[in-house]
Amino acid sequence: MSSAEKLRNLPAVDEVLRSPQLSEEFLSQPRPQLVEWIRNAIARCRGELLNGKDLTSDEALRYVIEETGRQQRQENGRCQQAVINATGILLHTNLGRAPMADSAISRMRESSGYANVEMNLTSGKRSGRGERACRLLQQLAGAEDAVVVNNCAAATMLVLQAVASEREVIVSRGQLVEIGGGYRLPEVFAASGATLKEVGTTNRTYLRDYENAISEQTGAIIRVHRSNFYQGGFVTEPDIADLVALGKERNVPVIDDLGSGCMTDLSQYGLQEPTVPGSVQAGADLTLFSGDKLFGGPQAGIIVGTSEFVEPLRRNPMMRALRVDKVTLAAIAATAEIHLSGRATEELPLLQMMSRSAESIHETAQRVHGEIRVPPGAQLQVVECISEVGGGSVPGSSIPGYGLQLTGTDSELMAKLLRSEAPAVLGRISDDTVILDLRTVAADQIPTLIVRLQAALDSAGVPS
Ligand SMILES: *Cc1c(COP(=O)(O)O)cnc(C)c1O
């Protein structure tokens, strides 16, 4: 058969669309999307035919339908949706960092229609954008003023540009971090127009190193929190209070890029992390942190500090490009209220998870274990798990808890099955076993987790 004859067996797009083999669910997708998948599938089928494959028209149609389904499944995987985080990483960057509080979620919903984002309803007059959120953040941080931008990277850019454009910013060599996702401090400096003035060495930087680096060119001193790695051994660096004292003496502003945005002392959980109020109290002119790390809110960059430095940021031309929407402002305000009312441990999912005792997680793990029917050949065990904060916060943290370990199955296949239906359950694979850490699974997700785990086990087919 010539190539031209073979290609006659290729189905047309319309013919595929009329095929009774397509599911309702498939046909409910937007039309241009369906047509694109089908066209791609036909092109693939054409390639096969030209490569010498022989397919009757029925076989070609079946090939195209199968290939179309494969493309749809790929696309489904891209579709942003709720997942169950059984990785044990509390702030998982790939899973959207901090899960938000119920009150923040309902305030976001309320604000998604018309909302008085720039209007005071009592006076009927125009107000500053997100005034309420900023006032709450001021109170929470103990600072004179606050502004909110898109994320902490934007906050760093804005602040460096405003305070130190075309001037030098002094930073310790031990703090020139890469946060991940291509965010490297030296590049942020370059993009903001500030010049990096590195001082000290990787492991030891003294106050006198900063002092010696101050000149006519100096625009600011910055301290960058080592969010995602830690140093031990022969290390030293001045603390923020020492930098502030030096800055005051030499009239140089001090910026504290905290990143993680810890609001309270976490030592009760065995974690050491500098806090936002601590930085403000130490006298930093500007303190920067993310909204979706330990603050437990939406993605945002929060800048708190003295009026002298914060107020001009509102009028900075970059501000318009970096500002956040009404929905984010609503969630920030709701989250700040929770912190201010002292209800963070009860109401912020992140702190709820962090504060759960290992015993209570152990009980949950045993309950789940008792409910699952394990097919012959596989074993499910309750095991100790070490969770971590993650997401560029509290480097090196380890929080002991419990989870479930599944052995005797094809772990890659099991992980895939656990991801294949909604809500996807994401665990981790270790030594060819699947581990589900239960610290990061909320109590109300446990029944769903049981259903999904059982379904995955039932369809896995355990090797004998
Ligand atoms: C995480 C982090 C950032 C970046 O914050 P985003 O909100 O992700 O943009 C900047 N600086 C430090 C120190 C951080 O930890």
The ligand as an ORCA input file, in Angstrom:
! r2SCAN-3c Opt
* xyz 0 1
  C      11.423     33.112     50.867
  C      12.331     34.270     50.934
  C      12.282     35.288     49.987
  C      11.348     35.224     48.816
  O      10.034     35.284     49.255
  P       8.827     35.071     48.216
  O       7.638     35.495     48.998
  O       8.850     33.628     47.866
  O       9.084     35.941     47.051
  C      13.147     36.357     50.111
  N      14.021     36.415     51.120
  C      14.109     35.461     52.062
  C      15.110     35.592     53.150
  C      13.259     34.361     52.001
  O      13.328     33.404     52.924
*
